[in-house]
Amino acid sequence: MLAGELYDPFDAELVADRTRASDLARRYNATSEAEADRRDALLRELFGSVGTDAAVEPPVRCDYGYNVSVGDDFFANYGCVFLDTNRVAFGDRCMLGPGVHVYAPTHPIDPDERAAGRERGRPVIVGDDVWIGGRAVLNPGVTVGDEAVVASGAVVTADVPERVVVGGNPARVIREIE
């Protein structure tokens, strides 16, 4: 799966891992603002790595959780989804608006291969000091450069350079950041 090769998502071990992640996310999502220590502990159990002062507003969803890493001072607003069939990594000081979706899984283009039920994953890597606006979507295999801004509602299908603002569907560079 992490090698980007076709894999069977119904493999018993992967199903058990998704069940574990779903249970942890459910427990995390049931916490209140007053339970900061419990939230931190559950997030650290769910995600592969969590930096200092990282915060994720419930609800959050993910496939496996252990393929997600977030840096220091990371913030994700309500309703974010991380489909982490491959690595999903955020640098330090990243901010995600509400409803941001990050997709690592992809499916074969060939209908016969797709019908066989196999899929593959491609990593999604986000640099430091990145702001991703609400309802933006990051697609499999993209990298977002340091200090970039992804506008609300953007659909990122290709790599985003450092220090630019991108928006639209598909996302295009709107301007450079001086």
C-alpha positions in Angstrom: 0.0 0.0 0.0 2.7 2.5 1.0 4.8 1.4 -2.0 2.1 2.8 -4.3 1.3 -0.7 -5.7 -2.1 -2.2 -6.1 -3.4 -3.8 -2.9 -6.6 -5.4 -1.7 -8.5 -3.0 0.6 -10.5 -6.0 2.0 -7.4 -7.7 3.3 -8.4 -8.8 6.9 -5.5 -6.8 8.5 -6.4 -3.6 6.7 -10.1 -4.0 7.6 -9.1 -4.4 11.2 -6.9 -1.3 11.0 -9.7 0.7 9.5 -12.0 -0.5 12.3 -9.5 0.6 14.9 -9.2 4.0 13.3 -12.9 4.4 13.1 -13.3 3.6 16.8 -10.5 6.0 17.8 -12.0 8.8 15.6 -15.5 8.1 17.1 -14.1 8.4 20.6 -12.1 11.6 19.7 -15.2 13.1 18.0 -17.2 12.5 21.2 -14.9 14.6 23.3 -15.6 18.1 24.5 -13.5 21.3 24.5 -12.9 20.8 28.2 -11.1 17.4 27.5 -7.9 18.8 26.0 -5.7 16.1 27.5 -8.0 13.3 26.4 -8.2 14.7 22.9 -4.4 15.0 22.7 -4.0 11.4 23.9 -6.6 10.0 21.4 -5.1 12.0 18.5 -1.6 10.7 19.3 -3.1 7.2 19.3 -4.9 7.7 16.1 -2.3 9.6 14.0 1.2 8.3 13.2 2.9 11.4 14.7 1.6 14.6 16.2 3.7 17.7 16.9 3.5 19.9 19.9 0.4 22.2 20.2 -1.4 20.4 17.4 -5.2 20.7 17.4 -7.9 19.0 15.4 -11.5 20.1 15.8 -14.0 17.2 15.8 -15.4 15.7 13.8 -12.4 14.1 12.0 -12.3 11.0 9.8 -9.5 8.9 8.4 -9.0 5.5 6.9 -6.1 4.2 9.1 -4.8 7.2 11.0 -1.3 5.8 11.4 -0.2 7.2 8.0 -1.1 10.7 9.0 1.6 13.0 10.5 1.1 16.6 11.6 3.8 19.0 12.7 4.0 21.5 15.5 1.3 24.1 15.8 -0.9 22.3 13.3 -4.6 23.2 13.3 -7.5 21.5 11.4 -11.0 23.0 11.7 -14.2 21.0 11.9 -15.1 18.2 9.5 -11.7 17.3 8.0 -11.2 14.0 6.2 -7.8 12.2 5.8 -8.0 9.2 3.5 -4.5 7.9 4.4 -4.0 4.7 2.4 -0.5 6.2 1.9 1.4 8.9 3.7 -0.4 12.1 4.5 2.1 14.5 6.0 1.7 18.1 7.2 4.6 20.3 8.2 4.7 22.8 11.1 2.3 25.7 11.5 -0.2 24.4 8.9 -3.9 25.5 9.1 -6.8 23.7 7.6 -10.2 25.3 7.2 -13.4 23.4 7.8 -14.2 20.4 5.6 -10.8 20.0 4.0 -10.4 16.6 2.4 -7.1 14.9 1.7 -7.2 11.8 -0.5 -4.2 9.4 -0.8 -6.1 6.5 -2.4 -6.6 6.2 -6.1 -8.2 3.6 -8.3 -7.2 2.0 -11.6 -8.4 3.8 -14.7 -8.9 0.5 -16.5 -12.5 -0.7 -15.7 -11.4 -4.4 -15.5 -8.7 -3.6 -13.0 -11.0 -1.4 -11.0 -13.7 -4.1 -11.0 -11.2 -6.5 -9.4 -11.4 -4.3 -6.3 -7.8 -3.3 -6.1 -6.6 0.3 -5.4 -3.4 2.1 -4.7 -2.2 5.0 -2.7 0.0 8.0 -3.4 1.4 10.2 -0.7 0.1 13.7 0.0 2.8 16.0 1.4 2.2 19.5 2.7 5.1 21.8 3.7 5.5 24.3 6.6 3.4 27.4 7.1 0.6 26.3 4.6 -2.9 27.5 4.9 -5.6 25.4 3.2 -9.0 27.0 3.0 -12.3 25.4 3.8 -13.7 22.6 1.5 -10.5 22.4 -0.4 -9.5 18.9 -1.7 -5.9 17.6 -2.0 -5.8 14.7 -4.5 -3.4 11.7 -4.4 0.2 12.3 -5.1 0.3 16.1 -4.6 2.9 18.1 -2.7 2.1 21.6 -1.4 5.2 23.8 -1.0 6.1 25.8 2.0 4.2 29.0 2.8 1.6 28.3 0.1 -2.1 29.1 0.3 -4.8 26.9 -1.1 -8.0 28.9 -1.6 -11.4 27.6 -0.2 -13.0 25.1 -2.5 -9.9 24.5 -4.6 -9.3 21.1 -6.0 -5.6 20.4 -6.0 -4.6 17.9 -8.7 -1.0 18.9 -9.2 1.9 20.0 -7.1 1.7 23.5 -5.6 5.0 25.6 -5.6 6.2 27.4 -2.5 4.8 30.9 -1.7 1.9 31.0 -4.1 -1.9 31.2 -3.8 -3.8 28.6 -5.8 -7.5 28.3 -6.4 -10.1 26.8 -8.7 -10.9 23.4 -10.1 -8.4 22.3 -11.0 -6.3 24.6 -8.8 -4.1 27.0 -10.7 -1.6 29.6 -9.4 -3.5 32.9 -8.8 -0.5 34.9 -7.6 2.8 34.7 -6.0 3.3 35.6 -2.3 5.8 38.5 -2.0 
